[in-house]
Every structure is written in structure tokens, then in C-alpha cells.
Amino acid sequence: MPAQPRQSAHTSPVLRMLSVAAGPAGDPDVDALATYVRRRFAVLGHSVESLTVRHLPDPSAEPADHAGVSVTAALTSVAEADAVVVAAPRSADTLDRLLALDRTGVLRDKPVLLFLTGAAASDPSVREPVAARLTAAGARSVSLSAQLVTGVLSVFPDGGLLIDPDAAADVTHAISAFVGALRPDAPAAARAAERRPTRISPVAGAPDLLVEQVHVDDPRLRPLLQDLIVEYSTRYAMDNQFTDLTEVDPTDFLPPHGTFLLLSEDGEVVAGGALRRYRTDDALTAEVKRVWTASRHRRRGLSRRLMAELETAARQLGYTRIHLTTGPRQPEARALYLSTGYTPRFDVAADPATIGPLAFARELVPGAGLPFWPGAPVHDESLPPSLRPVAAS
């Protein structure tokens, strides 16, 4: 009998997921992807345990060598899981180590979600044999999703992972659909996992979205903030005040100096962002924070619309200019701000990794000037007078 999902304090059961990294030593893509997938399941509220297959004994060794605690613990983790998620390179040879050690059929009747990486990951002649091995081992079903070909994963030396936006959307969609199929409320979950192709109007106030200013404690903000934590901690391979979003006092986002915006489509929150006063001695500059769009709804123009709505809200709060920063591992954010008329406060030709925070600014009122930023010269002759930074008092 498969393990029964545990019930949480909410109506949906907490699924026990096992995230399996089946890559050989020296394959950082698989390990980084497995970590990302684990975080994605955890942010959905499910229990996630990790297993790295290459740490198990070689199945070609003598049987006596297989009696170690690591094997017993690994097989117990598989047996107790409601479902198994496997990240593997295209050959998945390392996966055979786990299957060879499974002499009791612990994988039997387990649903499996399989992510493959590598140049031929999307080739059916590569994918299908891997799925067949899992099916032969007794898996109830094998979902072949989000095959991550070479180039869509960028792993940094510190373990940080940057995923191509389209591939990230595919991963999130695959996870949502997989969880939806396992839960009693599958129809609702599957509907939430649908990806819509329609473009969003970039004009603030357009009727295709509902825009709300909400309190910082609004429960609808929780998924947004959790998703940002997953993205930041994955990209920067660390957990600190910036990646866990505790670097700013939440009261900074309260009126009269700040606000949170939520953008919804057909009742689903699809984007959000916040404003606060940039500096206590500068009542004219708003700082944009917590810019987020739902992964499965990216490439629809939501970010442009969100920025337009934030600019409108900033004007309503009395601000005349905007300051914001993004990180060196957020190329899509940098591209967004450059393409929407924000002035970079750094050398755009320099390697972002050598700069640190990438600062941008924009006038909301002509002639307001740009706010002070330590990395920008106070007298920048390359800018027209109205756009030269205002020195700090």
C-alpha cells in the first residue's frame, strides 16, 4: 500500500516528497536543479526529503557492503514518500545505483516526476528508456516533464542556479500539475496550473487585471514572498536577510509612505510589488521592492504592467522619482528596467558580478532629477541637467 498523505492544519494534505539527485560527481546541474525542485515543493507546503544517489554504495560491490545505514535510510525514504521527484542527466546511469539496491520494491506504486538535463534531454530515444527503467521498477506512473537541455541551466561556482525564464516556467508548471494530480482537489489545482498565452496590457488601469493596494499582512502576499525567497536563495546559493526578505522592516510598506500592490487575473494573483520611502531624508523618492510575477505567467508582459502600476501608485503617494536595485544574477530584471526607460546608475558594459547591487532610477515628474546613489557621480555630464543626480544633504 502506498503511504497515505499526512493532513495539515489546512484542508489539503501535506505530501511527503522525495527529491532524488541522480547525477554523477562533477555534474553541478543535477544537484542545483534538485535543490531548486525541493524548494519549489517546500514552498507549496509539502514535506521534502533529499537523496543524492551517488552517495550510495556501488551496487557491483559485495552484498554485505550494502547493509550500511545509508542504503537502509535511502530505501526507507523511498518507501515512506507519497511521490518521488528525480533529477538526472540524460543517461541517468547513476539512477541505476538506486534501482539496483532496491531489492524490496520500495518504488512500487510510487508516482514519479522526472527531470532530465543535457543536450539530448528532449530526445524521446533518451527519455523513454529512463522512464522505462522506473516503470520496470514498479513506479505507478512516470511524468516526463520540463526536459532541461544544455544552456537553460547556469550554475555558479558557489552553487547558485540561474534558470532560463521559459524553462523555469516549465518546471513550476510541471510541479503544480504533478501535485494537482496527487491531491483530492486535483481539478482546482490543475486549473491553477494552466498557463495562459494572452498578452497583458502594459497600460496602468487597463481592465484586463484587478489591481489592489493591500496591507503588508494580507495573506495573499504569502505565496508571492515565498516564491521570491525560492528565487533569491536559489540564484545566490545562500540564506541571509536579503534572500529571506528580512532586510526591510515590513512597516516600511505601510501608508502613508508605502504600499503593496497585487495584480490578479480571474481571481488568481499573477504579479505583485511594493513601494517604500527610499531614504528618511528624501520625501520625494520611492523605492521599488518585492517585484514578482508568477512563474507560469511570465513572458506575457506582466512585469511591464506591474512597473506601470507601481509608478502610478508612487505618484499617488506624492513621490516624484523612483529608485530601485536588482542583483547581478537577475538579468531579466536588468533587461526590464533598461527597456522601460530607467536610468542605470552603473557601467552597463561592466560585468554585473563586479558591481554588486545594480541601481536604477527614473523621474516621475519632469525635472525632478535622480536620487542620490553612492555609485553614481553627483555631476554626471553625460546626463541632461534635469536627470543629474541630486546630492545627498
N, C-alpha and C positions, 0 to 999 in steps of 0.2 A: 504494500500500500504506500502511495506517495505521502510525504509529510503534509500535514494539514497546516495551512497558513494560520499564523497567530493573529488574534484580534487586537487591534489598537483601541485607544480610547475613542476613536472616530468610527464611523460606520464601515470604512474599507479595511480589509485585513492587511496586516503587515506581512509582506512576503519575505521569506528567507532566501536571499540570493547568494550564489557563489560565483565570484568573479575569478576566472581562470586565465592566467597569463601563460600561454603555451609557446613562448618564444625561446630560442636558444640564447646562450650567453653572447653578449655583444650585439643584441638586437633591441636597441632602446625604443623603437617604435611600438613594439608589442607591449612592453612594460608600461610605457607612458599612456598608451591607449587604454590598457586595463585599468589603470588608476583613474583615468577620466570617466570611464564607464561606471566604475564603482562609485565615484562621486555623484554621477547622474542618478543612479538608483537610490543612493542615500538621500539626495535632496527631494526625491519623491516620497520619502518617509519609510523606506524599506530597510530591513536589516541586511547588511552586505558583509560577507567574509571573503578574504582574498586567498588565492592559492597560486604559487609560482611553480609550474610543473618541473622545470629544470632542477629545482632543489630536491626533487625526489630521487631515490636510488635508481641506478641503471637497471632496467628490467632484465638485462642479459646477465646480471650477477647471480650468484647462487641464491636460491630461495631463502636461505637462512638470513641473508643480508636484507631481506625485505621486511623483516619483523620489527623494524625500527618504529619509534613513536611517530616519525614524520609520515610514514605510509598510513599507519592506523588513523592518525589525525586527519590526513587528507581524505581518506575514503569515508570517514565519519562525516566530514564536512559535506561531501557529495551526497551521502545518504540522507542527511538532515535538511538539505536545501529543497525549497519548493521549485526552484528552477536554476539552471546553470547558464552563465554567460561566458563564452570562450573568445579570447582574442588570440589569434595565431597568425604566423607568417603563411605565405601561400602554400608551402609544402606541408606545414603542420606536422612535421616528423616528430617534434618534441611532444605533441599531444599523444603520440603512441605510447609514451612512457607511462602516462596515467592510465590509458586503456589497458596496457599490458599488466599493470599492477592490480587492476580491478578484477579480482578473481571471484567476487561475490555478487557481481551485477548491481552495484550501487547506483549506476547510471540508469537503471531500468525505470521506465515510465517518467523520466525527467524531461520537461521541455527545455530545449537548448536554443540560445540565441548566439549565432556565430558571426564574428567579425574577422575578416581576413585582410592582411596587409600585403603590399608588394606589387611588383609590376604586373603580374598576371592574376591578381586577386579577383578581377571581374570576369575572368575566363571560365566558362562553365566546366571545361575539362579539368580545371584546377579545383574549383569549388565543390563540384559534385562528389568526387572521391572522398573529400574531407567529411562532407555531410554523411556519406555512406558509411564511413567508419563509426561515426557517432550513432547512426541508426542501428548498425550491426551490434553495437554495444548495449542496445536496449532503449535508447532515447525515445520518448514518446513522439516528439516532433523536433525538427531542426529548422529554425528560421534563418535563412541566409540573407543577411541584411547589411547594407552600408559597406560594401566592399571598398576598402581604402587603398587605392592604387598609389604607386610611388609618386611623391610630390605633394600629396594633400596633407601629410603629417610632417611638421618641422619640430624636431626635438633639440632643445638647447643642452649644452654641456651639464647644466645643473639639474637636468631632468624636466624642465619646463616644456610644455607642449603647446604648439600653435596648430590648430586645425583649419584647413580651408573652410570658409563660411558655408559653402554648399555642402561639404562633407559633414560639418558639424551639425547642420540642419538634418541631414540624413541619419546621423547617429541618434540625435534626440528623437526624431520621428520613429526610428526603429525601436528604441527603448519604450516610448509611450505606447506604441502599438502592441509590443510584446507584453507589457504589464497589463494593458487593457484586455488582452485575450486571457489572462490568468485570473482576472478579478471578476466577482459577481456582477459588477456594474459595467461589464465589457462594452455594451453599446454606447454608454455615455463617454467612457474612456476612449473608445475608438473614434467617436465624433470629435473629441478634443484633440486627437492626434492628427486629424486631417490637415493637409497643407493646402492653402488657397493660393491660386496663381494670380488673382487680380491685383492690379497696382493700386496703391493708396494715393489719394490726392496730397500733394505737398503743401497745400494752402491751409493755413490755420483756420479752424472753424468750419471746414468743409463737412458736409453731413454724413460722410461715409464712416466716421468714427465718433464715438462718445468720448468727450474729454472732460475729466473731473479733477478738481483740486481736492485732495484728500488729506486727512490728518496723518501724521507720521506713524500713528498706532493702527491705522486701518489694516485689518487682517489680509486684505487683498495685496498688500505690499510684500507679504512674506515670500511668495514664490519668486517675485522679482528679485528681491535681495538675496535669496538663496541661490538663484541662478547666477547672479553676479559673483558671489563668493566662489562658486564652482569654476567660473571662467577665470577669475583672477588667480586663485590658488593653483589652477592647472597651468596657466601660462607662465607664472613666476615661480612655481615649484616651492612655495613657502606659505606659511600661515603666520601673518602678522596683522597689525592694526589696519593696514591698508587692504590686504586681501580678505580680511574678515569684516571690513566695513565698520570698524570702531574708531577710526581716526578722527571722525567728526561727531560732535555732540548732536544727538537726534533733535534736540530742541532748536538747533540752528535752522531746521526746515519748517519751523512754525511761523505763522503770521505774527507780526506784520512784515518781517524781513525775509521770509522764506515760504516755500510751499512744495508739495509733492504733486505731480501730475500722473494720472493714469489714463491711458488710451485703450478703449475697448471696442471690439467688433463683435456684433451679435452676442453680447453678454460675456465674451472672453477677453481678458486683459492681454493685450498684444504688445504694449510698449509702456514705458514709464521713465520718469526722470525727476530731478529735484533742483531747487534753487535755494541759495542762502546768500547772505551778505558776505562778500569776498573778504573785506577787512573791516575791523571795528572803526577805523578812522576814515573809511571811504563809504559814504552812504549812497554813492551813485553807481557802484559796480556790483552786479550779481555774479555769483559763481555757480556754474552748472555742475551738478554731481549726479551720480547713480543713473547714467544714461543706459537704457536697456531696451532691447527688443527680443521678443520670443524667438528662440532658435528656429522653430519650424515656420516662422512667418518672415524670415529675413529675405532680402532681395525683392521686397515689394514696395520699397520707398518709405517704410515706417520711420527710419532714422531721420530722414529729411523732415517729415511731418512733425515728429517729436520736437526737433530743434525749433521749428516754426512756432509750435505751441508754447515752448519754453520762453522764447523771445517775447511772445505776446504777453505771457504771464509776468515776465520781468518788467515790461513796460507798465503793466497794471499795478505793480508793486512800487513804481516810482524810479526804477533804475534806468540809466541812460547808456550803459555799456555792459558787456559780458566778458568774464574771464573764465577759462576752463583749462584743465590739463588732462592729458591722457598718457598712457605708458608706452615705453618703447616696443612692447610686444603686442600692440593693438593697432596694426596697420590699417584696418578697416575704419577705425575711429579717426585716425590721422587723415585718411583719404576723404572721409565725410566732411571734416571741418575745413579742409583745403578747398573742397568742391562747393561748399556753401558760403564762401566769402569770408571766412575767419582768417585773421592775420596771424601767421606763425611768429612766435617770439623766439625762434631758434633758427639755426642754419639748416635749411631743408636739405642741403647737399651732404650734411654730415651723417655718419652712422648713428641711428637713433640710440643704440646701446651706449654710446659715449656721451649722451646728453643728459639722461635721466628723465624727469618729467617733461613732456612736450607741451608747452604752453601755447594757447591761442587766445585771441581777443577780438571783439567786434563792437563797433558803435551801434547803439540802438537809436540814438538821436544824432543827426549830423553835427559834427563839430565837438562832440563830447570827448574826443580823444580816447586813447587806450590807457587802461590802468597800469599801475606800476608792476613790473615783474623783474626780479633780480637779474635774470639772464638777458634782459633787453636793455639796450642803451637808452638813456633818458633823451638824448638828442640824436635821433636816427634820421639822417639826412635823406635816406632812401624812401622815406615816407612823406606824404604831403603834410603840411603843418597840422591839419585837423586830426591826423592819425598818429602823431608823435606821442609817445608815452607821457603820461603825467607823472612828474616826480613825486615820490612819497614825501609827505610833510613831516 
